[in-house]
């Protein structure tokens, strides 16, 4: 069992590093450019959250876990270096958690506190809040540098980090450990649940009041433009905080078992130790899920990702993408035909006679067949001028006639639901499989 969990950890952390690092870098680059459908204040929060998640992956996965798996006994194992890395990891972890709290509070003020909104929800205030939070958390974690002592001396050089025995008995260290545990994650859990509950309550009350004022209770049907304008922000808030709560829940459960079992890990059962490892894996997974949430909830963010892929992908990458699309085309049908056919085939060579083409609506099966012909045409004759291709003209007619607003709305909701579900359910399935 122990070897199995070690193998799962190695595969998981390797995949997390190779996926989480470029995903967070992509989020930082795209969000930093702005114009993603959210306010500059919200953009600043999302950028620093992605940066904090990237630092967690770098300090914990690449510099700590990879050190054990791929390059044992290197300069990273020297005790002072190891101690500094642990302080940086604690600071990055705390910043990742508390930046989520500050973002939740900012959205709470935006939605529920109309008078305070104009003063607090600004780009300048966000910068001050984030800077102050980072500074305070850094100061809080500096004493943890002195938590460790050398485990082995090799040629008068101290190696490895071993927790001092007095860490579990001395009053100073016990108080600091409790403060660290309360600040991450117990207090954040409580604050997120509080802010979300107050936000939901305000939305429900405001919705009922506005419906009565607009006469919807009498059978009239009016669109609430103000609530619709906040819908994107509310969905983004609940997706991020919901993902945080789900993926940190096992660590919170382990903390309460830690209280009842005592401080000595030697007394823990193997089940509890494995439960802790799975909880840590879930906690680290939270560092790469936010970007997928942005892509699921922000249409402009998805569009910028598409533009970036179009500019940066090589021809080999495009052909690989074509192969993947041909596999999934039977499910996504019209959406793939409309978005990716333009991306791979049409945007390089604009159709001069595009306006003169008489668009026609075709059956979905015919859409799929013509789209596959378009992909085959692109792979086989990549250098042919696409303007003269009848397949290109026909796929253009298909793409512009298959837009269904209702299906688009359902697709976004399904993407959001699947993103949150998969990121939480997969580690639990691993847990069940191991035990």
C-alpha positions as CSV (number, residue, x, y, z in Angstrom):
1,X,0.0,0.0,0.0
2,X,2.8,2.4,0.9
3,X,4.6,1.8,-2.4
4,X,1.3,2.3,-4.3
5,X,0.6,5.7,-2.7
6,X,4.2,6.7,-3.4
7,X,3.8,5.8,-7.1
8,X,0.6,7.7,-7.3
9,X,2.2,10.8,-5.7
10,X,5.1,10.7,-8.1
11,X,2.8,10.5,-11.2
12,X,0.4,13.1,-9.7
13,X,3.1,15.7,-8.8
14,X,4.9,15.2,-12.1
15,X,1.7,15.8,-14.1
16,X,0.8,18.8,-11.8
17,X,4.1,20.5,-12.5
18,X,3.9,19.9,-16.3
19,X,0.3,21.1,-16.5
20,X,0.1,23.7,-13.7
21,X,3.2,25.7,-14.6
22,X,2.2,26.6,-18.3
23,X,-1.5,26.9,-17.3
24,X,-0.7,29.5,-14.7
25,X,1.8,31.3,-16.9
26,X,-0.9,31.4,-19.6
27,X,-3.4,32.9,-17.1
28,X,-0.9,35.6,-16.0
29,X,0.0,36.6,-19.5
30,X,-3.6,36.8,-20.8
31,X,-5.1,38.5,-17.7
32,X,-2.2,41.0,-17.5
33,X,-3.2,42.3,-21.0
34,X,-6.7,43.1,-19.7
35,X,-10.0,43.2,-21.6
36,X,-11.1,39.8,-20.4
37,X,-14.6,40.9,-19.5
38,X,-13.9,41.8,-15.8
39,X,-13.0,45.0,-14.1
40,X,-9.4,46.1,-13.6
41,X,-9.7,45.5,-9.9
42,X,-10.9,41.9,-10.4
43,X,-8.2,41.3,-13.0
44,X,-5.5,42.3,-10.5
45,X,-6.8,39.8,-8.0
46,X,-6.9,37.0,-10.6
47,X,-3.4,37.8,-11.8
48,X,-1.8,37.6,-8.3
49,X,-3.8,34.5,-7.5
50,X,-2.3,32.8,-10.5
51,X,1.1,34.0,-9.5
52,X,0.7,32.7,-6.0
53,X,-0.4,29.3,-7.4
54,X,2.6,29.2,-9.7
55,X,4.9,29.9,-6.7
56,X,3.3,27.0,-4.8
57,X,4.0,24.6,-7.7
58,X,7.5,25.9,-8.0
59,X,8.5,25.8,-4.3
60,X,6.6,22.6,-3.3
61,X,6.4,20.4,-6.3
62,X,9.5,21.3,-8.4
63,X,12.0,22.2,-5.6
64,X,10.7,19.7,-3.0
65,X,8.9,16.8,-4.5
66,X,11.0,16.6,-7.6
67,X,14.1,16.7,-5.4
68,X,13.1,13.4,-3.8
69,X,12.0,11.8,-7.1
70,X,14.5,12.9,-9.7
71,X,17.6,14.6,-8.1
72,X,18.3,13.3,-4.6
73,X,21.3,14.7,-2.6
74,X,21.8,18.0,-4.4
75,X,22.4,21.5,-3.1
76,X,18.7,21.8,-2.4
77,X,19.1,19.3,0.4
78,X,21.5,21.6,2.3
79,X,19.8,22.6,5.5
80,X,19.8,26.4,5.1
81,X,18.6,26.1,1.5
82,X,15.9,23.6,2.5
83,X,14.8,25.9,5.3
84,X,14.5,28.9,3.0
85,X,12.5,26.8,0.5
86,X,10.1,25.8,3.3
87,X,9.5,29.4,4.3
88,X,8.9,30.4,0.7
89,X,6.5,27.5,0.3
90,X,4.5,28.5,3.4
91,X,4.4,32.1,2.2
92,X,3.2,31.1,-1.3
93,X,0.6,28.7,0.1
94,X,-0.8,31.3,2.5
95,X,-0.8,34.0,-0.2
96,X,-2.7,31.7,-2.5
97,X,-5.3,31.1,0.2
98,X,-5.7,34.6,1.4
99,X,-5.7,36.2,-2.1
100,X,-8.8,34.0,-2.6
101,X,-10.3,35.5,0.6
102,X,-9.5,39.1,-0.5
103,X,-11.1,38.4,-3.9
104,X,-14.2,37.0,-2.2
105,X,-14.5,40.0,0.0
106,X,-14.0,42.3,-3.0
107,X,-16.9,40.6,-4.8
108,X,-19.0,40.7,-1.6
109,X,-18.5,44.5,-1.3
110,X,-19.3,44.9,-5.0
111,X,-22.5,43.0,-4.8
112,X,-23.8,43.8,-1.3
113,X,-22.3,47.2,-0.2
114,X,-23.3,49.9,-2.6
115,X,-21.9,52.8,-0.6
116,X,-18.5,51.1,0.1
117,X,-18.2,49.8,-3.5
118,X,-17.0,53.1,-5.1
119,X,-14.3,53.5,-2.4
120,X,-13.1,49.9,-2.0
121,X,-13.5,48.2,-5.3
122,X,-10.7,50.1,-7.2
123,X,-7.4,49.1,-8.8
124,X,-5.4,51.1,-6.3
125,X,-7.2,49.6,-3.2
126,X,-6.7,46.1,-4.6
127,X,-2.9,46.8,-5.0
128,X,-2.7,48.1,-1.4
129,X,-4.7,45.1,0.0
130,X,-2.6,42.5,-1.9
131,X,0.7,44.1,-1.0
132,X,-0.2,44.4,2.7
133,X,-1.5,40.8,2.8
134,X,1.8,39.5,1.2
135,X,4.0,41.5,3.6
136,X,2.1,40.3,6.7
137,X,2.1,36.6,5.6
138,X,5.8,36.8,4.8
139,X,6.6,38.2,8.3
140,X,4.4,35.5,9.9
141,X,6.4,32.7,8.2
142,X,9.9,34.0,8.8
143,X,10.2,32.2,12.2
144,X,9.6,28.8,10.5
145,X,13.2,29.1,9.1
146,X,14.4,28.1,12.6
147,X,12.0,25.2,12.9
148,X,14.5,22.8,11.3
149,X,17.9,21.3,12.2
150,X,20.3,19.2,10.2
151,X,19.5,15.5,9.9
152,X,22.9,14.5,8.6
153,X,26.4,16.1,8.4
154,X,28.4,15.2,5.2
155,X,31.9,16.6,5.0
156,X,31.0,19.3,7.5
157,X,28.0,20.4,5.5
158,X,24.5,20.1,7.1
159,X,22.1,18.2,4.9
160,X,18.3,17.7,5.0
161,X,15.7,19.4,7.2
162,X,14.5,17.7,10.4
163,X,11.9,19.3,12.6
164,X,13.3,20.1,16.0
165,X,12.0,18.0,18.9
166,X,11.1,21.1,20.8
167,X,8.7,22.2,18.1
168,X,5.9,20.0,19.6
169,X,6.5,20.8,23.2
170,X,7.8,24.4,23.6
171,X,5.1,27.0,24.2
172,X,6.4,29.4,21.5
173,X,6.4,26.8,18.8
174,X,3.0,25.3,19.8
175,X,1.4,28.8,19.7
176,X,3.0,29.5,16.3
177,X,1.8,26.2,14.9
178,X,-1.8,26.9,16.1
179,X,-1.7,30.4,14.6
180,X,-0.5,28.9,11.3
181,X,-3.3,26.3,11.3
182,X,-6.0,28.8,12.2
183,X,-4.8,31.2,9.5
184,X,-4.6,28.4,6.9
185,X,-7.1,27.0,6.4
186,X,-9.6,27.2,9.3
187,X,-10.3,31.0,9.2
188,X,-10.3,31.1,5.4
189,X,-12.9,28.3,5.3
190,X,-15.1,30.2,7.7
191,X,-14.7,33.6,5.9
192,X,-15.4,32.1,2.5
193,X,-18.6,30.4,3.7
194,X,-19.6,33.6,5.5
195,X,-19.1,35.9,2.4
196,X,-20.8,33.5,0.1
197,X,-23.8,33.0,2.4
198,X,-24.2,36.8,2.7
199,X,-23.8,37.3,-1.0
200,X,-26.4,34.6,-1.8
201,X,-28.8,36.1,0.8
202,X,-28.4,39.6,-0.7
203,X,-28.9,38.4,-4.2
204,X,-32.1,36.5,-3.3
205,X,-33.5,39.4,-1.3
206,X,-32.7,41.9,-4.0
207,X,-34.1,39.7,-6.7
208,X,-37.4,39.3,-4.8
209,X,-37.6,43.1,-4.2
210,X,-36.9,44.0,-7.8
211,X,-39.4,41.4,-9.1
212,X,-42.1,43.0,-6.9
213,X,-41.2,46.5,-8.0
214,X,-41.2,45.5,-11.7
215,X,-44.5,43.7,-11.4
216,X,-43.3,40.2,-12.2
217,X,-45.5,38.8,-9.4
218,X,-48.5,40.0,-11.4
219,X,-47.6,37.9,-14.4
220,X,-45.5,40.5,-16.3
221,X,-42.1,39.4,-17.6
222,X,-39.2,41.9,-17.3
223,X,-35.5,41.3,-17.7
224,X,-33.4,42.3,-14.7
225,X,-30.5,43.9,-16.5
226,X,-28.6,44.7,-13.2
227,X,-28.7,41.1,-12.0
228,X,-27.7,39.8,-15.5
229,X,-24.7,42.2,-15.5
230,X,-23.5,40.7,-12.2
231,X,-24.1,37.1,-13.3
232,X,-20.6,36.6,-14.7
233,X,-19.0,37.9,-11.6
234,X,-21.1,35.8,-9.3
235,X,-20.5,32.6,-11.3
236,X,-16.7,33.3,-11.2
237,X,-16.8,33.9,-7.5
238,X,-18.7,30.8,-6.6
239,X,-16.6,28.6,-9.0
240,X,-13.3,29.7,-7.5
241,X,-14.5,29.6,-3.8
242,X,-16.4,26.4,-4.3
243,X,-13.3,24.7,-5.9
244,X,-11.2,26.0,-2.9
245,X,-13.6,24.6,-0.3
246,X,-13.9,21.2,-2.0
247,X,-10.1,20.7,-2.5
248,X,-9.2,21.9,1.0
249,X,-11.9,19.9,2.8
250,X,-9.8,16.8,3.4
251,X,-7.0,18.8,5.0
252,X,-9.6,20.4,7.4
253,X,-10.9,16.9,8.3
254,X,-7.4,15.7,8.9
255,X,-6.8,18.7,11.2
256,X,-9.6,17.7,13.5
257,X,-8.3,14.1,13.6
258,X,-4.9,15.7,14.4
259,X,-6.5,17.3,17.4
260,X,-8.1,14.1,18.7
261,X,-5.1,11.8,17.9
262,X,-2.4,14.0,19.3
263,X,0.8,15.5,17.9
264,X,2.9,12.3,17.5
265,X,2.5,11.0,14.0
266,X,3.9,7.6,15.0
267,X,0.6,6.9,16.7
268,X,-1.4,7.5,13.5
269,X,-2.9,4.6,11.6
270,X,-1.8,3.9,8.0
271,X,-5.3,5.0,6.8
272,X,-4.9,8.4,8.4
273,X,-1.4,8.9,7.0
274,X,-2.6,8.0,3.5
275,X,-5.7,10.2,4.0
276,X,-3.3,13.1,4.8
277,X,-1.3,12.5,1.6
278,X,-4.5,12.4,-0.5
279,X,-5.6,15.7,1.2
280,X,-2.3,17.3,0.4
281,X,-2.6,16.2,-3.3
282,X,-6.1,17.7,-3.4
283,X,-4.7,20.9,-1.9
284,X,-2.0,21.2,-4.5
285,X,-4.5,20.5,-7.2
286,X,-6.2,23.7,-6.3
287,X,-3.1,25.5,-7.7
288,X,-4.0,24.8,-11.3
289,X,-7.8,24.7,-11.5
290,X,-8.4,28.4,-11.5
291,X,-7.3,28.9,-15.0
292,X,-9.7,26.3,-16.2
293,X,-12.5,28.1,-14.3
294,X,-11.5,31.3,-16.0
295,X,-11.8,29.6,-19.4
296,X,-15.2,28.1,-18.5
297,X,-16.7,31.3,-17.2
298,X,-15.1,34.2,-19.2
299,X,-15.8,34.1,-22.9
300,X,-13.2,36.8,-23.6
301,X,-10.6,34.9,-21.8
302,X,-11.3,31.9,-24.0
303,X,-11.1,34.1,-27.1
304,X,-7.7,35.4,-26.1
305,X,-6.5,31.9,-25.5
306,X,-7.6,30.9,-28.9
307,X,-5.8,33.9,-30.5
308,X,-2.7,33.1,-28.5
309,X,-2.8,29.5,-29.7
310,X,-3.3,30.6,-33.3
311,X,-0.3,32.9,-33.2
312,X,2.1,30.6,-31.2
313,X,1.3,27.1,-32.4
314,X,3.5,25.7,-35.0
315,X,2.3,23.7,-38.0
316,X,3.0,20.5,-36.2
317,X,1.0,21.6,-33.2
318,X,-1.9,22.5,-35.5
319,X,-1.9,19.1,-37.1
320,X,-1.9,17.4,-33.7
321,X,-4.8,19.6,-32.8
322,X,-6.6,18.6,-36.0
323,X,-6.3,15.0,-35.1
324,X,-7.7,15.6,-31.6
325,X,-10.6,17.6,-33.1
326,X,-11.5,14.9,-35.5
327,X,-11.8,12.5,-32.6
328,X,-14.1,14.8,-30.6
329,X,-16.0,16.3,-33.5
330,X,-18.8,13.8,-33.3
331,X,-19.7,15.2,-29.9
332,X,-19.0,18.9,-30.3
333,X,-20.2,19.1,-33.9
334,X,-21.1,22.6,-34.8
335,X,-19.1,24.4,-32.2
336,X,-15.8,22.8,-33.4
337,X,-16.8,23.5,-37.0
338,X,-17.4,27.1,-36.4
339,X,-14.5,27.9,-34.1
340,X,-11.6,25.7,-35.2
341,X,-12.3,25.6,-38.9
342,X,-11.9,29.3,-38.9
343,X,-8.8,29.1,-36.7
344,X,-7.0,26.5,-38.8
345,X,-8.2,27.1,-42.3
346,X,-10.0,30.4,-42.8
347,X,-8.3,33.1,-40.8
348,X,-5.0,32.9,-42.7
349,X,-6.6,33.8,-46.0
350,X,-9.6,36.1,-45.8
351,X,-12.5,35.4,-48.2
352,X,-12.9,38.4,-50.4
353,X,-16.3,37.3,-51.6
354,X,-17.5,36.3,-48.1
355,X,-20.5,38.7,-48.1
356,X,-21.7,37.5,-51.5
357,X,-22.0,33.9,-50.4
358,X,-25.5,32.7,-49.8
359,X,-25.4,30.9,-46.5
360,X,-27.5,27.7,-46.0
361,X,-28.4,25.6,-43.1
362,X,-27.3,22.0,-43.3
363,X,-28.0,18.9,-41.2
364,X,-25.5,18.2,-38.3
365,X,-24.3,15.0,-40.0
366,X,-23.5,16.9,-43.1
367,X,-21.7,19.5,-41.1
368,X,-19.5,16.8,-39.5
369,X,-18.7,15.2,-42.8
370,X,-17.8,18.5,-44.4
371,X,-15.7,19.5,-41.4
372,X,-13.7,16.3,-41.6
373,X,-13.1,17.0,-45.3
374,X,-11.9,20.4,-44.4
375,X,-9.4,19.0,-41.8
376,X,-8.2,16.4,-44.3
377,X,-7.8,19.1,-47.0
378,X,-5.8,21.2,-44.5
379,X,-3.4,18.4,-43.6
380,X,-3.0,17.1,-47.1
381,X,-2.6,20.4,-48.9
382,X,-1.3,22.9,-46.3
383,X,0.2,25.2,-48.9
384,X,-2.7,25.5,-51.3
385,X,-4.4,28.9,-51.4
386,X,-7.5,28.4,-49.3
387,X,-9.6,31.1,-51.1
388,X,-10.1,28.8,-54.1
389,X,-11.1,25.8,-52.1
390,X,-14.9,24.9,-52.4
391,X,-14.6,23.0,-49.1
392,X,-13.4,26.2,-47.4
393,X,-16.3,28.2,-48.8
394,X,-18.8,25.5,-47.7
395,X,-17.4,25.2,-44.2
396,X,-17.6,29.0,-43.9
397,X,-21.3,28.8,-44.7
398,X,-21.8,26.0,-42.1
399,X,-19.9,27.9,-39.4
400,X,-22.0,31.0,-39.8
401,X,-25.3,29.2,-39.8
402,X,-24.9,26.9,-36.8
403,X,-24.9,29.4,-33.9
404,X,-27.5,28.5,-31.4
405,X,-27.7,30.9,-28.4
406,X,-29.5,28.5,-26.2
407,X,-26.9,25.7,-26.9
408,X,-24.1,28.2,-26.3
409,X,-25.5,29.0,-22.9
410,X,-26.0,25.3,-22.0
411,X,-22.5,24.5,-23.2
412,X,-20.9,27.2,-20.9
413,X,-22.9,25.8,-17.9
414,X,-21.8,22.2,-18.7
415,X,-18.2,23.2,-19.1
416,X,-18.2,25.0,-15.7
417,X,-20.0,22.0,-14.1
418,X,-17.6,19.5,-15.6
419,X,-14.5,21.5,-14.7
420,X,-15.4,21.7,-11.0
421,X,-16.6,18.1,-10.9
422,X,-13.6,16.6,-12.5
423,X,-11.1,18.5,-10.4
424,X,-12.7,17.3,-7.3
425,X,-13.9,13.8,-8.1
426,X,-10.7,12.4,-9.7
427,X,-8.6,12.6,-6.6
428,X,-11.4,11.1,-4.5
429,X,-11.6,8.2,-7.0
430,X,-7.8,7.7,-6.6
431,X,-8.3,7.7,-2.8
432,X,-11.1,5.1,-3.1
433,X,-9.0,3.0,-5.4
434,X,-6.0,3.0,-3.1
435,X,-8.0,2.2,0.1
